[in-house]
């Protein structure tokens, strides 16, 4: 027996899914005014859109001589109906072309071409107008209320369509989208561990800030219309749903509404934006961000002003972020990014302190460095072999300053710090899991899972076939899986080719460094000769940074085109594929040069008389201070340089884009000088939100720098900390002041980025083990102390070999070079002993660190115990609220018996 379905629900679904629906919407909840002050009955809109090939809707409305008073704020003209969303489109005024100084034939030919071009343009405009009108009609049929505004100038007219979701629509979609409903208020949890520690120690907490109008925290459950009376505040229809919930519901309707033929999947506002039917679709900011000039109580500020004053303000750099306010205004996805960024920045503080202490300890103990003393006091004792074919032998005492500086980056403290940072990285991620779980529960998105995700607009437009979706049963655009796999394989080959290009640039930088070094030696200047390695390394690092940034821009654009070409069905699949491509490339792009210096430079040099060559040039050897100091220089230039350039870009580029947007709208703005600018017009002047991909990528690459190569650069966490303090405020200012308000998106974590962070933390353990074993002098010194002299006297001579006799005959002199070889160039027993020690150290280091990491993972639960109690309490309350009249059922049973 079939159940009778609700006719209202059927009507709503027919409108959303079927273009041939032509029923007239009835009732006071469905109206529209598509001209300033004009009212259009729904029947005109419905009948105008029955056929796809109909002309656009043209409705004549008389304009009143005195325009109505516009209320301030985000409301319709009646001052009571909230504006939940705004759609914007522009119509340019046609201008006739004038031909000057042309013959009649040329003028006629040009006129024909212009007419054809104009005809194509007009057909395109008419098509967009039909789609737009059909879309607006179906929005109205779905129950949205609308009101239209216009801003005109000589060049163009800008149309603003304000949308409002009435109570019945909100209730219907709240249940369908499984929004959370409040059951019982609860005290706000204290998320900040530092605040709890300082409170126990009775220490004043300067980081705490009393932000006004903090959102109330509730125990919640899934919304049910039938249980409305059980929920708190259900009698206040105006404010029951938050603004972000209203935006989400309206955007859901916009994403589902049909505007063309269903079989062509002409659905949703996203595709209309891509096609150019609309130039903007956004929810409004809640008033201006500037603080009022007159004295006003903090609790009277609007939400945007609160965020501007208490969050994006540079004077609040040391304060906790108001995460609840951010989530309330921008949604969970953006709030999770800032929560993670703030948590990571706070955890950088101990890492920066320890790294700075390790660096300072190197400065303080520099004077006790016996090998550096021996080098400085050697005079002409150690005559070193020439560094190039045309160079002359040199005394080791010439590199005395570099030997002292090299100790800052290569002493026992750096070994401790690399172990510390490996443990720090994993502990940070474990405690972020706990923080993430607490926030996800607090923000009612712990068990959030996206429903069946709709296809991407680009996929819909380019898919060659239609096939039934096994989940929804509805025919959707389809792309064959075999074709997608072949495209992904082809895309992978392109990625490999681009990685080879990065390697070519790396070889180019190596050759550049060799040429600069030879040029410095051939000058004859003693200063340039001793500093040749440094000059070459620093200049090549700057060139490498420029190439890295250039290749990053080129490849990001290429990866975007490749990912589109691969035809991923959903936005999530598209974003994951794009993220993977860009990160793999950027990983190789940024870290290839440091990897080369750390593990390959100086390994294939050979020995006097038998030097290895590349393109006829001798292979690079490590500089006078060793490879570790060169690695530190490269890391400092690449990491700090990238951070500075990114911060300048984040500050300057949005302002340039905003200037261009305002300039494009300047003619309309001048024509409306007499009127006070409206909120929707001011928000349209802002730039569209560009998402969080670039923000995550920047910080994740930084995380790699401070963990993978931290043994060579103990100050990396300090520079990262300073950068992130700036980053938080820059990003906050962009979102509050420069971006249009994005649609609030739900999320329960930071997504695929957490997997990447875990992978980087594990890679860092392996890389630091090899760095200490093969690049640092820590193990050779340890072996020498164990076998020969505990005070390292004679260590410099121990590390130097004599040139072979065959080389001495040709150069008429005996020279030394750094290696563990005999007079014939063969490896000595010490070399093999040291190799065994190095391999043993790597195995021991990795096993000990990974064992401790697993122990930390086991000891630190992902969900705090206090949170588990809250979850049980919430489930109990939800059970009580959603129980279906159990007592009535029991009484009915008793009566029947």
C-alpha positions in Angstrom: 0.0 0.0 0.0 1.5 3.3 -1.0 1.6 6.2 1.3 0.2 9.5 0.2 3.0 12.1 -0.1 2.8 15.7 1.1 1.6 17.8 -1.9 3.7 20.8 -0.7 6.9 18.7 -0.6 6.0 17.2 -4.0 5.5 20.7 -5.4 8.8 21.9 -4.0 10.8 18.9 -5.4 9.1 19.2 -8.8 10.1 22.8 -9.1 13.7 22.0 -8.1 14.0 19.0 -10.4 11.7 19.6 -13.3 11.6 22.5 -15.7 8.2 21.7 -17.1 6.6 22.6 -13.8 4.2 25.5 -14.5 2.0 25.6 -11.4 1.2 28.9 -9.9 2.6 29.5 -6.5 0.0 30.6 -4.0 -0.1 32.3 -0.7 1.5 35.3 0.9 4.9 33.6 1.3 5.6 33.8 -2.4 6.0 37.2 -3.9 8.6 39.2 -5.9 9.4 42.6 -7.0 11.8 42.7 -9.9 11.9 46.5 -10.4 12.6 49.2 -7.9 9.3 49.5 -6.0 7.4 47.3 -8.4 5.4 44.1 -7.5 5.3 41.2 -9.9 2.7 38.5 -9.3 4.1 35.0 -9.3 1.9 33.9 -12.2 3.7 36.2 -14.6 7.1 34.8 -13.6 5.8 31.2 -13.8 4.2 31.5 -17.3 7.2 33.4 -18.6 9.5 30.5 -18.0 7.5 27.5 -19.3 9.5 27.1 -22.5 13.3 27.4 -22.6 13.1 29.3 -25.9 10.8 32.0 -24.7 11.9 35.6 -24.6 13.2 37.0 -21.3 10.7 38.5 -18.9 10.0 42.2 -19.4 7.6 43.8 -16.9 6.8 47.4 -17.0 6.7 49.1 -13.6 5.8 52.7 -13.0 8.4 54.6 -11.0 7.3 56.8 -8.2 8.5 60.4 -8.2 9.7 60.1 -4.6 11.5 56.9 -3.9 10.6 55.0 -0.7 12.8 55.4 2.3 15.4 52.6 2.5 16.0 51.3 6.0 19.5 50.8 7.0 20.9 47.3 7.6 20.5 44.0 5.8 16.7 44.2 5.3 14.2 44.7 2.5 12.5 48.0 2.2 9.9 47.1 4.8 12.7 47.1 7.4 11.6 43.6 8.7 12.5 41.0 6.1 16.1 39.9 6.4 18.3 39.7 3.3 19.7 36.2 3.3 21.5 36.3 -0.1 22.2 38.7 -3.0 22.5 37.8 -6.6 24.1 40.4 -8.9 24.3 40.8 -12.7 25.4 43.6 -14.9 23.9 44.8 -18.2 26.2 46.9 -20.4 24.8 49.7 -22.6 25.3 49.1 -26.3 27.3 51.7 -28.2 27.4 52.1 -31.9 30.8 52.0 -33.6 31.9 54.9 -35.8 34.1 54.4 -38.8 36.5 57.2 -39.6 38.7 57.7 -42.5 37.7 54.4 -44.3 36.6 53.6 -47.8 33.1 52.5 -48.5 34.1 48.9 -49.1 36.2 48.7 -45.9 33.4 50.3 -44.0 30.8 47.9 -45.4 33.0 44.9 -44.7 33.6 46.1 -41.1 29.9 46.8 -40.7 29.1 43.2 -41.7 31.7 41.7 -39.3 30.5 44.0 -36.5 26.9 43.0 -37.2 27.8 39.3 -37.1 29.8 39.8 -33.9 26.9 41.8 -32.4 24.4 39.2 -33.4 26.5 36.5 -31.6 26.8 38.7 -28.6 23.1 39.4 -28.5 22.2 35.7 -28.8 24.5 35.0 -26.0 23.0 37.8 -23.9 19.5 36.6 -24.7 20.4 33.0 -23.7 21.9 34.2 -20.3 18.8 36.4 -19.7 16.5 33.4 -20.3 18.5 31.2 -17.9 18.5 34.0 -15.4 14.8 34.6 -15.6 14.0 30.9 -15.4 16.3 30.6 -12.4 14.6 33.5 -10.7 11.2 32.0 -11.4 12.1 28.7 -9.9 13.6 30.3 -6.9 10.3 32.0 -6.3 8.4 28.8 -6.8 10.7 27.2 -4.2 9.4 29.7 -1.7 12.1 32.4 -1.6 11.0 36.0 -1.3 12.8 38.5 -3.4 13.3 42.2 -4.0 15.3 44.0 -6.7 17.4 47.1 -6.7 19.2 48.8 -9.6 22.2 51.1 -9.9 22.6 52.7 -13.3 25.2 54.8 -15.2 25.8 55.7 -18.8 27.9 52.6 -19.4 26.0 49.8 -17.5 23.3 48.9 -15.1 23.9 46.7 -12.1 21.0 44.6 -10.8 20.9 43.4 -7.2 18.3 40.7 -6.4 17.8 40.3 -2.6 16.6 36.9 -1.4 14.9 35.9 1.8 13.9 32.4 3.0 10.6 32.5 5.0 10.0 30.3 8.1 8.4 27.4 6.3 11.3 27.1 3.8 13.9 27.3 6.7 12.1 24.6 8.7 11.9 22.2 5.7 15.5 22.5 4.7 16.8 22.6 8.3 15.4 19.1 8.7 16.7 17.9 5.3 20.2 19.3 5.9 20.2 17.8 9.5 21.0 21.2 11.1 21.5 21.1 14.9 18.8 22.4 17.3 19.5 23.7 20.8 18.2 21.6 23.7 19.9 23.1 26.8 22.4 25.8 27.5 25.7 24.8 29.0 28.8 26.8 30.3 31.4 27.6 27.7 34.3 25.1 27.8 37.8 26.4 28.3 39.8 25.4 25.3 43.1 27.1 26.1 45.5 24.9 28.1 47.7 28.0 28.9 44.7 29.7 30.4 44.0 26.8 32.8 47.7 26.5 33.8 48.0 30.2 34.5 44.8 30.2 36.5 46.1 27.3 38.7 49.3 29.2 39.2 47.5 32.4 40.1 49.3 34.2 37.3 47.5 37.1 35.4 46.7 36.0 31.9 47.4 38.9 29.5 46.3 36.8 26.5 42.7 36.5 27.6 40.3 39.1 26.2 36.7 39.7 27.1 35.1 39.7 23.7 31.4 40.9 23.8 28.4 38.9 22.6 30.0 35.5 22.8 27.6 32.9 21.2 25.8 30.7 23.7 26.9 27.1 23.9 24.1 24.4 23.8 23.6 20.8 24.0 22.1 20.0 20.6 20.4 17.3 18.5 19.3 16.9 14.9 16.5 19.3 14.0 13.0 17.9 13.7 9.9 19.9 12.8 7.6 17.6 14.8 9.7 18.3 18.0 9.8 22.0 17.6 8.4 22.7 21.0 11.3 20.8 22.6 13.9 23.2 21.2 15.0 26.4 23.0 13.9 29.6 21.3 11.5 28.0 18.8 8.9 30.7 19.6 11.2 33.4 18.2 11.0 32.7 14.5 13.0 35.8 13.6 16.2 34.8 15.4 15.8 31.0 15.8 18.1 30.2 12.9 21.4 31.9 12.9 22.5 34.0 9.9 25.0 31.4 8.8 22.3 28.7 8.9 20.0 30.9 6.8 22.8 31.5 4.3 23.6 27.8 4.1 19.9 26.9 3.5 19.5 29.6 0.8 22.7 28.5 -0.9 21.5 24.9 -0.9 18.3 26.1 -2.7 20.5 28.1 -5.2 22.7 25.0 -5.8 19.7 22.8 -6.5 17.5 25.0 -8.6 17.2 24.3 -12.3 17.6 27.1 -14.8 17.6 25.2 -18.2 17.1 21.7 -19.3 17.5 19.0 -16.7 19.0 16.5 -19.1 21.8 19.0 -19.8 22.2 19.3 -16.0 21.7 23.1 -16.2 21.4 23.4 -12.5 22.7 25.6 -9.8 24.0 29.1 -9.3 27.7 28.0 -9.5 27.3 27.1 -13.1 25.4 30.3 -13.8 28.3 32.3 -12.3 30.7 30.4 -14.6 28.6 31.1 -17.6 28.4 34.8 -16.7 24.6 35.0 -16.1 25.4 36.4 -12.7 28.5 38.3 -11.7 28.1 37.8 -8.0 26.3 35.6 -5.5 27.0 36.2 -1.8 25.5 36.7 1.7 25.9 40.2 3.1 28.3 41.3 5.8 26.5 42.4 8.9 27.2 46.1 8.6 30.4 48.1 8.3 33.6 47.0 10.0 34.7 50.5 11.0 34.1 51.3 14.6 31.6 54.2 15.1 33.0 57.6 16.0 30.7 58.1 19.0 31.1 56.3 22.3 29.3 53.0 22.1 29.2 50.0 24.4 31.1 46.9 23.2 27.9 44.8 23.3 26.3 47.2 20.8 28.8 46.5 18.1 27.8 44.4 15.2 29.4 41.0 14.6 31.7 42.3 11.9 32.9 45.2 14.1 33.5 42.8 17.0 35.8 40.7 14.7 37.6 43.7 13.4 38.3 45.2 16.8 39.0 42.0 18.8 40.5 39.8 16.1 42.0 41.5 13.0 43.3 44.4 15.0 47.1 44.3 15.0 47.2 45.5 18.6 45.5 42.1 19.6 48.5 40.1 18.3 49.1 38.5 21.7 45.4 37.7 22.5 43.5 34.5 22.0 41.4 34.3 18.9 37.6 34.6 19.4 37.0 31.2 17.7 33.3 31.1 18.6 32.7 34.5 17.0 34.7 33.4 13.9 32.6 30.2 13.6 29.4 32.1 14.1 30.2 34.6 11.3 32.2 32.5 8.8 31.2 28.9 9.5 33.1 25.9 10.7 35.5 25.4 7.7 37.1 28.8 8.1 37.0 28.6 11.9 38.9 25.3 11.8 41.6 26.9 9.7 42.2 29.7 12.2 41.9 27.4 15.2 44.6 25.1 13.7 46.8 28.1 12.7 46.5 29.6 16.2 47.1 26.2 17.9 50.2 25.6 15.7 51.5 29.1 16.4 51.1 28.6 20.2 53.0 25.3 19.9 55.8 27.0 18.0 56.6 29.0 21.1 58.3 26.2 23.1 60.0 25.0 19.9 61.3 28.6 19.2 62.5 28.9 22.8 64.4 25.6 22.7 65.8 26.4 19.2 67.0 29.8 20.3 68.6 28.3 23.5 70.4 25.7 21.3 71.7 28.5 19.0 72.7 30.7 21.9 74.5 27.8 23.6 76.5 27.3 20.4 77.5 31.0 20.6 78.5 30.7 24.2 80.6 27.5 23.7 82.1 28.6 20.4 85.4 29.4 22.2 85.8 25.9 23.5 85.6 24.4 20.0 89.0 22.7 19.7 88.9 21.9 15.9 88.2 25.6 15.1 91.1 26.6 17.4 93.4 24.2 15.6 92.3 25.6 12.2 92.9 29.2 13.3 96.3 28.5 14.8 97.5 26.2 12.0 99.1 29.0 10.0 100.7 27.2 7.0 100.6 23.8 8.5 97.8 22.5 6.4 98.3 23.3 2.7 95.0 22.4 1.0 94.6 21.2 -2.6 93.2 23.7 -5.1 89.4 24.0 -5.3 89.3 24.3 -9.1 91.6 23.5 -12.1 92.9 27.0 -12.4 93.0 27.8 -8.6 96.1 27.7 -6.4 96.6 25.8 -3.1 95.4 27.6 0.0 96.1 27.4 3.7 93.4 26.0 6.0 93.9 28.9 8.4 92.2 31.2 5.8 88.8 29.7 6.7 89.1 30.4 10.5 86.0 32.6 10.6 83.9 30.1 8.8 85.1 27.3 11.0 83.9 29.2 14.1 80.6 30.1 12.6 80.0 26.5 11.4 80.1 25.4 15.0 76.8 27.3 15.6 75.0 24.9 13.3 76.9 21.7 14.0 77.4 21.0 17.7 75.9 18.4 20.1 73.0 20.7 20.9 71.6 20.4 17.4 71.4 16.6 17.8 69.3 17.1 20.9 67.2 19.7 19.1 66.5 17.4 16.2 65.2 14.7 18.6 63.2 17.3 20.4 61.5 18.5 17.2 60.7 15.0 16.1 58.9 14.4 19.4 57.4 17.9 19.2 55.9 17.4 15.8 54.1 14.2 16.7 53.0 15.5 20.1 51.6 18.6 18.4 49.6 16.5 16.0 48.3 14.3 18.8 47.1 17.2 20.9 45.6 18.8 17.8 43.5 15.7 17.4 42.1 16.3 20.9 41.6 20.0 20.2 39.9 19.2 16.9 37.5 16.7 18.6 36.6 19.3 21.3 35.9 22.0 18.8 34.0 19.7 16.5 31.7 18.7 19.3 31.4 22.3 20.6 30.5 23.4 17.1 28.0 20.6 16.5 29.8 19.0 13.6 31.5 16.0 15.2 29.5 13.4 13.2 29.0 15.6 10.2 29.2 13.8 6.9 28.4 15.4 3.6 25.3 13.9 1.9 25.6 12.7 -1.6 27.6 15.5 -3.2 26.2 17.0 -6.4 28.4 17.0 -9.6 30.7 20.0 -10.2 29.3 22.6 -12.7 32.4 22.1 -15.0 31.9 18.4 -14.9 28.3 18.8 -15.8 29.1 21.1 -18.7 31.8 18.8 -20.2 30.6 15.3 -19.4 29.9 13.4 -22.7 27.1 11.0 -21.5 24.3 10.6 -18.9 23.9 7.7 -16.5 21.8 6.9 -13.5 23.3 7.7 -10.1 23.2 4.4 -8.1 22.6 6.4 -4.9 19.9 8.9 -5.9 18.5 7.1 -8.9 18.5 10.3 -10.9 20.2 10.5 -14.3 23.4 12.6 -14.1 26.2 13.5 -16.4 28.7 10.7 -16.6 32.4 10.3 -17.6 33.7 6.8 -18.3 36.1 5.6 -15.5 38.6 4.1 -18.0 38.9 7.5 -19.8 39.4 9.2 -16.5 42.1 6.8 -15.4 43.9 7.3 -18.8 43.7 11.0 -18.3 45.1 10.7 -14.7 48.0 8.6 -16.0 48.7 11.2 -18.7 48.5 13.9 -16.0 51.0 11.9 -13.9 53.4 11.9 -16.8 53.1 15.7 -17.1 53.8 15.9 -13.3 56.9 13.8 -13.8 58.1 16.0 -16.7 57.6 19.1 -14.5 59.6 17.5 -11.7 62.3 16.9 -14.2 62.2 20.5 -15.1 62.7 21.3 -11.5 65.8 19.0 -11.5 67.1 20.8 -14.6 66.8 24.2 -12.8 68.6 22.6 -9.8 71.5 21.5 -12.0 71.5 25.1 -13.5 71.8 26.6 -10.1 74.7 24.1 -9.3 76.5 25.1 -12.4 75.9 28.8 -11.6 77.4 28.3 -8.1 80.5 26.6 -9.5 81.0 29.4 -12.1 80.7 32.1 -9.4 83.1 30.3 -7.1 85.7 30.0 -9.9 85.3 33.7 -10.7 85.8 34.7 -7.1 89.0 32.6 -6.8 90.4 34.0 -10.0 90.1 37.6 -8.8 93.2 37.2 -6.7 91.6 39.0 -3.8 92.2 37.2 -0.5 88.9 38.4 0.9 86.9 37.2 -2.2 88.9 33.9 -2.3 88.1 33.0 1.3 84.5 34.1 1.0 84.0 32.6 -2.5 81.9 29.7 -1.2 79.6 32.0 0.8 79.1 34.5 -2.0 78.3 31.7 -4.4 76.0 29.9 -2.0 74.0 33.1 -1.0 73.6 34.4 -4.5 72.6 30.9 -5.8 70.1 30.6 -3.0 68.5 33.9 -4.1 68.4 32.7 -7.7 66.9 29.4 -6.5 64.2 31.2 -4.5 63.2 33.2 -7.6 63.0 30.1 -9.7 61.0 28.3 -7.0 58.4 31.0 -6.8 58.2 31.3 -10.6 57.8 27.5 -11.1 55.3 27.4 -8.2 53.0 29.9 -10.1 53.4 28.1 -13.4 52.8 24.7 -12.0 49.8 25.7 -9.9 48.1 27.0 -13.1 49.1 23.8 -14.9 47.9 21.6 -12.1 44.5 23.4 -12.1 44.1 22.7 -15.9 45.2 19.1 -15.5 42.8 18.5 -12.6 39.9 20.0 -14.7 40.9 17.8 -17.6 40.8 14.7 -15.5 37.0 15.3 -15.1 36.5 14.6 -11.3 32.8 14.4 -10.5 32.5 16.2 -7.2 34.2 19.2 -5.7 35.8 17.2 -2.9 37.4 14.8 -5.4 38.6 17.7 -7.5 40.1 19.5 -4.5 41.8 16.4 -3.2 43.4 15.7 -6.6 44.4 19.3 -7.0 45.9 19.4 -3.5 47.9 16.2 -4.1 49.3 17.5 -7.4 50.3 20.9 -6.1 51.8 19.6 -2.8 53.9 16.9 -4.5 55.3 19.5 -6.9 55.9 22.2 -4.3 57.5 19.6 -2.0 60.1 18.8 -4.7 60.3 22.4 -5.8 61.1 23.8 -2.3 63.0 20.9 -0.8 65.1 19.6 -3.7 67.9 22.2 -3.3 68.2 21.6 0.5 68.1 17.8 -0.1 71.0 18.2 -2.6 73.1 20.2 -0.2 72.4 17.9 2.7 72.9 14.5 1.1 74.6 14.8 -2.3 76.9 17.8 -2.3 80.5 16.8 -1.7 79.7 13.0 -1.9 81.0 12.6 -5.5 84.0 14.9 -5.6 86.6 12.2 -5.9 90.2 12.9 -4.9 93.2 14.8 -6.4 94.0 13.6 -9.8 90.7 11.7 -10.1 88.0 14.4 -9.6 84.4 13.7 -10.7 83.0 16.1 -13.3 79.7 17.3 -14.5 79.5 18.9 -18.0 83.3 19.2 -17.9 83.3 21.0 -14.5 84.5 19.5 -11.2 81.7 18.3 -9.0 80.9 20.6 -6.1 82.5 20.1 -2.7 81.2 21.4 0.6 82.5 24.8 1.6 85.1 25.6 4.2 82.6 25.5 7.0 81.1 22.2 5.9 77.8 21.5 4.1 75.7 22.1 7.2 76.4 25.8 7.3 75.5 26.0 3.6 72.3 24.1 4.3 71.5 26.6 7.0 72.1 29.5 4.7 69.8 28.0 2.0 67.1 27.2 4.5 67.2 30.8 5.9 67.1 32.4 2.5 64.4 30.1 1.0 62.2 29.9 4.1 62.4 33.5 5.4 62.5 34.9 1.8 59.4 33.0 0.9 57.6 34.1 4.0 58.4 37.8 3.4 57.3 37.7 -0.2 54.1 35.9 0.7 53.2 38.4 3.4 53.9 41.3 1.0 51.7 39.6 -1.6 48.9 39.0 0.9 49.0 42.6 1.9 49.3 44.2 -1.6 47.5 41.9 -4.0 44.0 42.1 -2.3 44.3 45.9 -2.3 45.2 46.0 -6.0 42.2 43.7 -6.8 39.9 45.8 -4.6 41.1 49.0 -6.4 40.4 47.4 -9.8 36.9 46.3 -8.7 36.1 49.8 -7.4 37.4 51.3 -10.6 35.2 49.1 -12.6 32.2 50.2 -10.6 33.2 53.9 -10.3 30.9 55.1 -13.1 27.8 53.6 -11.3 29.0 54.9 -8.0 29.3 58.4 -9.4 25.8 58.3 -10.8 24.5 57.3 -7.3 26.3 60.1 -5.5 23.2 61.6 -4.0 22.2 58.3 -2.4 23.7 56.7 0.6 25.6 53.5 -0.5 23.7 50.4 0.4 25.2 47.3 2.0 24.8 45.1 -1.0 26.5 47.7 -3.3 29.4 48.1 -0.8 29.8 44.3 -0.5 29.8 43.9 -4.3 32.9 46.3 -4.4 34.8 43.8 -2.3 36.7 40.9 -3.9 35.4 37.3 -3.9 36.8 35.0 -1.2 39.6 32.9 -2.7 39.3 30.0 -0.3 41.9 28.5 2.1 44.1 26.4 -0.3 47.0 28.9 -0.6 46.8 29.6 3.2 47.1 25.9 4.1 49.8 25.2 1.5 52.0 28.1 2.8 51.8 26.9 6.5 52.2 23.2 5.7 55.4 23.9 3.6 56.6 26.0 6.6 55.9 23.0 8.9 58.2 20.9 6.6 61.0 23.5 6.9 60.9 23.5 10.7 60.8 19.7 11.1 62.7 18.1 8.2 65.9 20.2 8.3 65.7 21.5 11.8 69.1 20.0 12.7 70.8 22.4 10.4 68.8 25.5 11.3 67.7 25.7 14.9 66.2 29.2 14.4 63.6 28.0 11.9 60.8 27.7 14.6 61.5 31.3 15.7 61.1 32.7 12.2 58.0 30.6 11.7 56.6 31.9 15.0 57.2 35.5 13.9 55.7 34.9 10.5 52.6 33.2 11.9 51.8 36.1 14.3 51.7 38.3 11.2 49.9 35.7 9.1 47.0 35.4 11.6 46.3 39.1 11.5 46.8 39.4 7.7 44.3 36.6 7.0 41.8 37.9 9.6 41.9 41.4 8.0 41.4 39.9 4.5 38.3 37.9 5.6 36.8 40.7 7.7 37.5 43.8 5.6 38.6 42.8 2.0 36.6 39.7 1.1 33.0 39.3 0.3 31.4 37.2 3.0 31.8 33.6 2.0 29.0 31.0 2.4 29.4 29.2 5.7 30.6 25.7 5.1 30.4 22.8 7.5 33.5 20.8 8.3 34.7 18.5 11.2 38.5 18.8 10.6 41.1 20.4 8.4 40.8 17.7 5.8 43.6 16.1 3.8 46.1 18.6 5.2 46.3 16.6 8.5 47.4 13.5 6.5 50.1 15.6 4.9 51.2 16.9 8.2 51.5 13.4 9.6 53.5 12.3 6.6 55.9 15.2 7.0 56.4 14.5 10.7 57.4 10.9 9.9 59.7 12.0 7.0 61.4 14.5 9.4 62.5 11.7 11.7 64.3 9.8 8.8 65.8 13.0 7.3 67.1 14.3 10.6 68.7 10.9 11.3 70.5 10.9 7.9 71.4 14.6 8.4 73.1 14.0 11.7 74.8 10.8 10.5 76.1 11.8 7.1 76.2 15.7 7.0 77.1 16.7 10.5 80.5 16.2 12.1 78.9 14.9 15.3 79.6 11.2 14.7 83.2 11.6 13.4 84.0 13.7 16.5 82.4 11.1 18.7 84.4 8.3 17.1 87.6 10.3 17.4 86.9 11.0 21.1 86.2 7.3 21.7 89.3 6.0 19.9 92.0 8.7 20.1 91.5 11.9 22.2 88.6 13.0 24.3 89.6 16.7 24.0 89.6 16.5 20.1 93.3 17.5 19.9 94.5 16.4 16.5 91.0 16.0 15.1 91.7 18.3 12.1 94.7 16.2 11.0 92.6 13.1 11.5 90.0 14.3 8.9 92.5 15.2 6.3 94.1 12.9 3.7 97.3 13.4 1.6 97.2 13.8 -2.1 98.3 10.8 -4.2 101.9 10.7 -5.5 100.7 10.8 -9.1 99.0 14.2 -8.4 102.1 15.5 -6.5 104.3 14.8 -9.6 102.1 16.9 -11.8 101.5 19.8 -9.3 105.0 19.7 -7.7 103.6 19.9 -4.2 101.9 17.8 -1.5 98.5 19.0 -0.4 95.8 17.9 1.9 92.0 17.3 1.3 89.1 16.3 3.5 88.5 12.6 3.3 89.3 9.3 5.0 91.6 7.9 2.2 95.2 6.6 2.1 98.0 7.9 -0.2 96.6 5.9 -3.1 93.1 7.3 -2.8 91.6 4.1 -1.3 89.2 4.3 1.7 90.9 3.6 5.0 89.6 1.4 7.8 88.4 4.5 9.7 86.0 5.2 6.8 84.4 1.8 7.1 84.2 2.1 10.9 82.6 5.5 10.6 80.1 4.1 8.0 79.1 1.4 10.4 78.7 3.9 13.2 76.6 6.1 11.0 74.3 3.3 9.9 74.0 2.1 13.5 73.1 5.6 14.6 70.3 5.9 11.9 68.8 2.6 13.0 69.0 3.4 16.7 67.7 7.0 16.2 64.7 5.9 14.1 63.7 3.0 16.4 64.0 5.0 19.6 62.1 8.1 18.2 59.4 6.0 16.5 58.9 4.0 19.7 58.5 7.1 21.7 56.1 8.5 19.1 54.0 5.4 19.3 54.0 5.6 23.1 52.8 9.2 22.9 50.1 8.2 20.4 49.0 5.5 22.8 49.1 7.6 26.0 47.3 10.6 24.5 43.7 9.7 23.6 42.2 11.4 20.6 39.1 12.4 22.5 39.5 13.8 26.0 37.6 12.0 28.8 35.7 15.2 29.7 34.5 15.4 26.1 33.3 11.8 26.2 31.1 12.6 29.2 29.6 15.7 27.3 28.8 13.5 24.3 27.0 11.0 26.5 25.1 13.8 28.3 24.1 15.3 24.9 22.9 11.9 23.6 20.8 11.4 26.7 19.1 14.8 26.3 18.5 14.2 22.6 16.9 10.8 23.5 14.6 12.5 25.9 13.7 15.4 23.5 13.0 13.1 20.5 11.1 10.4 22.4 7.7 9.8 20.7 5.2 10.1 23.5 6.3 6.9 25.3 3.9 7.4 28.2 0.9 7.8 25.8 1.8 4.6 24.0 2.1 2.8 27.3 -1.4 4.0 28.4 -2.9 3.0 25.1 -1.5 -0.5 25.5 -2.9 -0.8 29.0 -6.4 0.3 27.7 -6.3 -2.3 24.9 -5.4 -5.0 27.4 
